[in-house]
């Protein structure tokens, strides 16, 4: 799964730590999501969507291998 968190953070001048605090998770969780090592829960994806005022589909995108 691809995500646009890093791009959205940069647009808003947010650090991983600042985003993590707003999303109520650790900085390491944000880092892992951005690196594609962690798939967020539905709740976290919705929180991030609200923070960035973007739909979940704008933040996260399925890739071909995600259907296997």
C-alpha positions as MATLAB code, in Angstrom:
seq = 'XXXXXXXXXXXXXXXXXXXXXXXXXXXXXXXXXXXXXXXXXXXXXXXXXXXXXXXXXXXXXXXXXXXX';
ca = [
       0.000    0.000    0.000;
       1.290    3.424   -0.937;
       0.689    6.515    1.142;
       1.115   10.260    0.813;
       1.703   11.083    4.468;
       5.183   12.489    3.967;
       3.961   14.806    1.197;
       0.964   15.973    3.229;
       3.186   16.544    6.284;
       5.600   18.622    4.201;
       2.774   20.757    2.812;
       1.815   21.640    6.393;
       5.331   21.868    7.843;
       4.545   19.094   10.322;
       7.238   16.913   11.831;
       6.605   13.232   12.386;
       6.505   13.972   16.114;
       3.907   16.724   15.708;
       1.714   14.527   13.503;
       2.090   11.630   15.917;
       0.945   13.806   18.810;
      -2.125   14.998   16.891;
      -2.944   11.419   15.803;
      -2.312   10.051   19.321;
       0.348    7.562   18.233;
       4.140    7.363   18.522;
       6.535    9.045   16.122;
       7.810    5.570   15.294;
       4.322    4.589   14.111;
       4.199    7.549   11.718;
       7.686    6.699   10.480;
       6.738    3.044    9.910;
       3.597    4.047    7.983;
       5.558    6.451    5.782;
       8.132    3.747    5.037;
       5.399    1.251    4.139;
       6.343   -1.056    6.996;
       3.074   -0.662    8.902;
      -0.520   -0.576    7.704;
      -2.591    1.694    9.939;
      -5.811    0.589   11.550;
      -9.059    1.960   10.184;
      -9.299    4.252   13.202;
      -5.816    5.690   12.639;
      -6.408    6.089    8.898;
      -9.579    8.043    9.686;
      -7.749   10.213   12.233;
      -5.059   11.022    9.674;
      -7.743   11.763    7.115;
      -9.351   14.252    9.484;
      -6.029   15.876   10.394;
      -5.086   16.422    6.757;
      -8.659   17.148    5.624;
      -8.243   14.585    2.859;
     -10.159   11.403    2.163;
      -8.595    8.119    3.221;
      -8.302    7.267   -0.486;
      -6.262   10.427   -1.055;
      -3.817    9.411    1.682;
      -3.610    5.666    1.041;
      -3.609    3.766   -2.239;
      -3.755    0.034   -2.849;
      -1.079   -1.475   -5.078;
      -1.435   -4.507   -7.342;
       0.224   -6.845   -4.814;
      -2.252   -5.832   -2.093;
      -4.932   -7.967   -3.767;
      -2.972  -11.230   -3.406;
];
